[in-house]
Amino acid sequence: MPHSLTFIGLHYWAGAGHEFDQIARLLAPDYPLLAPDLGGFGGAPVPPSGFTVAAYADAVQGFIEAECPGRYVLVGHSMGGKIALELAARQPAGLAGLMLLSPSPPSPEPMTDEDRQTSLHAWGKPVEAEKTARHITAHSLPETTHRQVVADNLASSRAAWEAWLLHGSREDISARMARIEVPCALVAGDQDPVLSPSVHGLETLPLLPAGTPLEIVAGAGHLLPYEAPQEVAALLQRFAEERVEY
């Protein structure tokens, strides 16, 4: 019997909402999963209110109010994780839980100036997009999936690309995390070269409600929804049934 709970997937930087498609199929028909493109990425236009973490949270909140009556769980991946944290801190009506997949931490994201400059100069370059797709994954992706990751990278607007690197990833919303009161869970790949499990354990986990678990997916890199969809779907279902449904 279907449950009265919807998952809302928020994608990674230079990605798109369809990264959650495999997980959505695995959760159906018990739990619907909706995953919008975030402003400036995928098919979403550049947002009129800008690219701050708060502006993205405003847009997601508007999407949820329009598309998702009832209770929902935010599923934030990487950049989407920081946006999900900001929205959860607002204690919006209907929010029942928060699942973070290799999230950008609420503190400034650890990135060297050299890496930031390299990423800034990589915008719109197919060779760099290929290199990035292979670097951030530990599992070898199917060729069609790999091509999708590269295409999403290249579809990113320059404004959104630069805004996250220069500003969004550097925002510090740590002081707001005490306002998160719903059940939470954190998931990381043990081979993630972008945000290692230790980053989550040091920067994010201590700011979440007591008892929040940190689940480690063996052999996975940064793109958990593509690399480990079955594991992520199983964790989402268990989270919903054991910590959210009542």
Secondary structure, DSSP 4 states (H G I P E B T S, - for coil): ---SEEEEEEPPTT--GGGGHHHHHHHTTTS-EE-PPPTTSTTPPPPTT-SSHHHHHHHHHHHHHHH--SEEEEEEETHHHHHHHHHHHT--TTEEEEEEESPPPSSPP---HHHHHHHHHTTT-HHHHHHHHHHS-SSPPPHHHHHHHHHHHHHS-HHHHHHHHHTGGG---GGGGGG--S-EEEEEETT-SSS-HHHIIIIIGGGSPTT--EEEETT--S-HHHH-HHHHHHHHHHHIIIII--
